[in-house]
Amino acid sequence: MTNTTVLIVGSAPSAPQVASWDVSSFDAVVVINNAWQAVPQWTHFIHPEDFPPERRPQAIPQGRVQIGADVYVESQNKYGGFVYAGGTMAFTSAYWALDAFRPKVLAFYACDMIYPKTGATHFYGSGAADPLRKDPTLVSLRAKARRLQVLAAKQSCAVVNLSTGDSVLPYPRADAKGAPHPRPQFYDSDVANEALWLEQQADYFVPSGRYWDHIDQFDADVIASIDAAWLRAFDETL
């Protein structure tokens, strides 16, 4: 799809604000896990295998789409798999959208991955935060975010963050009132290619997507060196 703009909404406390938005400038509104409850305008609902059936929509309205692992694993694998992308649904959803829509703009909202020690962590209260798992793929969320940004840019897609508060996502901020049409942010292509080469050398690719069944095969230092390269592509360090 040409010039497509995709909105991805997570479950941060700000998620219900989307209910009052005019989302007509977005070609797709992708909601992750529980976010469908907060965003009545959703067009695509995406969830992992272990997302409880009782917390899913009991019926998918006509014209809307449910995406599970049987669909998104194939898309994720086209971008190198889960170990390098980061095993959390914010990134998985984005890679699926890059593959499914070939968008011009990928906009995140309420996917900030900021979890205060007190108070609500999600719009529905306190929940188990996926990125806080002890998981070798999620040691540097910022590096994984930068990787996504590069791979999106390689297909001429800009990634932006519509959230107004603190956020792990390092993307340029954009205004939620209208469809943003920025250009991909500059990065060092030589360093990004080095990161991709390091990934190929490590060969941490799990076709099934169930990388947790092979965690003992992943060297934390190798993953750290890959993360560091992705950050250096944007002149950042771990």
C-alpha positions in Angstrom: 0.0 0.0 0.0 1.4 3.4 -1.0 1.5 6.4 1.4 -0.2 4.3 4.1 -0.1 5.6 7.7 -0.5 3.0 10.5 -1.2 3.8 14.1 -0.1 1.2 16.7 -1.6 1.6 20.2 -0.4 -0.1 23.4 -1.9 -0.3 26.9 -0.2 2.6 28.6 -2.4 4.7 30.9 -2.9 7.2 28.1 -4.4 4.6 25.7 -8.1 5.6 26.3 -7.4 9.1 24.9 -7.4 7.6 21.4 -11.2 7.0 21.8 -11.7 10.7 21.3 -9.4 11.1 18.3 -10.4 11.5 14.7 -8.4 8.6 13.3 -9.6 9.1 9.7 -6.0 10.1 8.8 -4.8 6.7 9.7 -5.3 3.8 7.2 -5.1 1.2 10.0 -5.3 1.3 13.8 -3.5 -1.7 15.3 -4.2 -2.4 18.9 -2.0 -4.6 21.0 -3.5 -7.1 23.6 -5.9 -5.3 25.9 -5.8 -2.0 24.0 -8.8 -3.0 21.9 -10.9 -2.3 25.0 -9.7 1.3 25.1 -9.8 2.1 21.3 -13.2 1.5 19.7 -11.9 2.6 16.3 -9.4 -0.3 16.0 -9.1 -2.1 12.7 -6.5 -4.7 13.6 -6.2 -6.6 16.9 -2.8 -8.3 17.5 -1.9 -10.6 20.4 0.6 -13.4 21.3 -0.3 -17.0 21.7 -0.5 -16.8 25.5 -2.9 -13.9 25.6 -6.0 -15.3 27.4 -9.0 -16.0 25.2 -11.3 -14.4 27.8 -9.5 -11.1 27.3 -9.9 -11.1 23.6 -12.9 -9.7 21.7 -15.6 -12.3 21.9 -16.4 -11.6 18.2 -14.5 -9.8 15.5 -16.7 -7.2 13.8 -17.0 -7.4 10.1 -14.2 -5.6 8.3 -11.8 -5.9 11.2 -8.9 -8.3 11.6 -7.4 -10.4 14.4 -3.7 -11.3 14.0 -2.1 -14.1 15.9 1.3 -15.9 15.9 0.2 -17.9 12.9 0.4 -14.6 10.9 3.0 -12.4 12.6 5.8 -14.9 13.0 6.2 -15.1 9.3 6.3 -11.4 9.0 8.8 -11.0 11.9 11.1 -13.6 10.3 11.4 -11.5 7.2 13.1 -8.9 9.3 15.5 -11.2 11.0 13.4 -12.9 13.7 12.6 -12.3 17.3 15.9 -12.4 19.0 17.3 -9.4 17.2 13.9 -7.5 17.1 13.1 -7.8 20.8 10.5 -10.2 22.1 7.7 -7.8 23.0 4.5 -7.1 21.2 5.2 -3.4 20.6 8.0 -4.4 18.2 6.4 -7.5 16.9 3.3 -5.5 15.9 5.5 -2.9 14.2 7.4 -5.5 12.1 4.1 -7.1 11.2 2.7 -3.7 10.0 5.9 -3.0 8.0 5.3 -6.3 6.2 1.6 -6.1 5.8 1.1 -2.5 4.8 4.5 -1.3 3.6 3.6 2.0 5.2 5.0 5.5 4.7 4.6 6.3 8.4 4.4 4.1 11.4 3.1 5.9 14.5 3.2 4.6 18.0 1.0 5.7 20.9 0.8 4.4 24.5 3.7 2.0 23.7 6.0 3.8 26.0 7.3 0.9 28.1 7.6 3.1 31.2 6.5 1.4 34.4 6.3 3.4 37.6 6.8 1.5 40.9 3.6 3.0 42.2 0.3 3.7 40.5 -1.1 2.4 37.3 1.2 0.8 34.8 -1.5 0.2 32.2 -4.9 1.9 31.4 -6.7 -0.9 33.2 -4.6 -0.7 36.3 -1.4 -2.6 37.1 -0.4 -5.4 34.8 2.5 -7.7 34.0 4.8 -5.7 31.8 6.1 -7.7 29.0 9.4 -5.7 28.6 10.3 -6.3 32.3 10.7 -10.0 31.8 14.1 -11.5 32.3 14.7 -11.9 28.6 18.0 -11.6 26.7 16.2 -10.0 23.8 15.0 -7.1 25.9 18.1 -5.9 27.7 18.2 -2.7 25.6 14.8 -1.7 24.5 16.2 1.5 23.0 18.6 -0.5 20.8 15.7 -2.7 19.6 13.7 0.5 18.9 16.6 1.9 16.8 16.8 -1.4 14.9 13.2 -1.1 13.9 13.7 2.5 12.9 16.5 1.5 10.5 14.7 -1.4 8.9 11.6 0.8 8.5 13.7 3.5 6.8 15.1 0.9 4.4 11.6 0.6 3.0 11.1 4.4 3.1 9.0 4.4 6.2 9.3 7.0 9.0 8.7 5.9 12.6 7.2 8.5 15.0 6.0 8.6 18.6 2.7 10.3 19.3 3.0 10.0 23.0 3.5 13.2 24.9 5.0 11.9 28.1 8.1 9.9 29.0 8.8 7.0 26.6 11.5 4.4 25.9 10.9 4.9 22.2 13.4 7.4 20.9 11.5 8.4 17.8 10.7 11.9 16.7 7.5 13.2 18.4 4.5 14.0 16.2 1.1 15.5 16.6 -1.8 13.0 17.1 -4.3 15.5 15.7 -3.2 14.9 12.1 -1.4 12.2 10.1 2.3 13.0 10.3 4.3 12.8 7.1 7.9 13.0 8.1 10.9 11.6 6.4 12.9 8.7 8.0 15.4 10.1 10.5 19.1 10.1 9.4 21.3 7.3 10.6 24.8 6.0 9.8 24.2 3.3 7.2 27.7 1.9 7.6 27.2 1.2 11.3 23.7 -0.2 10.6 25.1 -2.6 8.0 27.7 -3.6 10.6 24.9 -4.4 13.1 23.1 -6.5 10.4 26.4 -8.3 9.7 26.9 -9.1 13.4 23.4 -10.5 13.4 24.1 -12.8 10.5 27.3 -14.0 12.1 25.6 -14.8 15.3 22.8 -16.7 13.5 20.3 -16.4 16.4 17.4 -17.2 14.1 14.5 -19.3 15.4 11.9 -19.9 12.6 9.1 -20.9 14.9 9.4 -17.6 16.8 9.6 -19.5 20.1 13.1 -18.3 20.9 12.6 -18.9 24.6 13.0 -22.6 23.9 16.5 -21.9 22.8 17.6 -19.2 25.2 20.6 -21.2 26.4 22.1 -20.9 22.9 22.3 -17.1 23.0 25.4 -15.3 24.3 24.5 -12.1 26.2 27.7 -10.5 25.2 27.0 -11.1 21.5 23.6 -9.6 21.8 25.0 -6.6 23.7 27.5 -6.0 20.9 24.7 -6.0 18.3 22.6 -3.7 20.5 25.6 -1.3 20.8 26.0 -1.2 17.0 22.3 -0.3 16.5 22.7 2.5 19.0 25.9 3.8 17.4 24.0 4.1 14.1 22.3 7.0 15.8 25.3 8.2 17.7 24.2 6.7 21.0 26.0 4.3 23.4 24.8 1.7 25.8 
